[in-house]
Amino acid sequence: MRSFIFVLTLCFLLIAPLAAENDQPKPPVGIVEKLGNMLPLDTEFYDEDGHLVSLKSIITKPTVFTFVYYKCPGICSPLLTEVTKVVSKMDLEPGVDYQLVTISFDHEEKPDLAKEKQENYIAEVERPMPAGSWRFFTGDSSAIASLTDAAGFYFARDGRDWIHAGVLIIASPQGKVTRYLFGIKHLPFDVKMAVMEASEGKTGPTIAKVLSFCFTYDPEGKRYAFDVVRVSGVVIVAFVAVFAIVFLRRKRK
């Protein structure tokens, strides 16, 4: 136990600069973690049936947000397919313990396309999905910009397509951003923990980044293993940097 705490502490020290991400300038494309930030719940979007509704009327439970565009030829489809797998395996009830909200950041896409995608992906989920447990929305550019900026999700037009990242953004029932799960592959346990933390309004600390930096997941053993090579490399670089600073100071004296 002591050795694990020591390793974890070392990892925190190695990647401490990541904790200041909220102060980073807005990038043209990418994710800026805005943990604790409140989403603009008064913002209105069009639901699958073309009704204009506010986020306030939708967000009533811990919510897993996915920002995509429905005609995406890249990572959007794999991301949403992965969501169907996670929902199928996770031992929390959609529509009861949490809900899912998918929003297109392409303002040219319309509700009929959102409806089509909703039907397709819900059909892939291997468990009952109560009405309203996974909603699909479209909106105008102003509403989209307001929400994505508050969530720290940034994207850019590239011809007829968009450049963007893949991420799950989890928010509390009050609309507070509590956790980011990066990439398009996710373990049901990680999503479950993020949802449970969101239900209590807890924001996910840098520990998630510490674990992803210092540990690698072993799919065969179904456990995290300490990445000796990666951490050792960083320790060596840090040691060399400290040695160089000390040597230069002594030389000046």
MOGISUL-V790071 format. One line per field, one symbol per residue. phi: phi as a letter, one per 40 degrees, with the letter a starting at -180 (. if undefined). burial: b if it has 24 or more other C-alpha atoms within 12 Angstrom, else e. A space follows every 10 residues. Layout:
phi=???
burial=???
This chain:
phi=.ccccccccc cdccbddccc ccccccccah bbcbcgcccc cccbbccccg ccbccdcbcb adbccbbabc cccbcccdcc cccccccccc cbccgbcaab bbbccccccb dccccccdcc ccccccacbd dgcbbbbbac cccccccccc cgbbaacbgc bbcabbabbb bcccgccbab bcgbbacdcc cdcccccccc gcccccdccc ccccbbcccc cfacbccccc cccccccccc cccccccccc ccc
burial=eeeeeebbee bbebbeeeee eeeeeeeeeb bbbbbbbbbb bebbbbbbee eebebeebbb bbbbbbbbbb ebeebbbebb bbbbbbbbeb ebbbbebbbb bbbbbbbebb bebbbebbee bbeebeeebe ebbbbbbbbb eebbbbbbbb bbbbbeeeee ebbbbbbbbb bbbbbbbbbb bbbbbbbeeb bbbbbbbbbe bbbbbbbbbb bbbbbeeeee eeeeeeeeee beeeeeeeee eeeeeeeeee eee
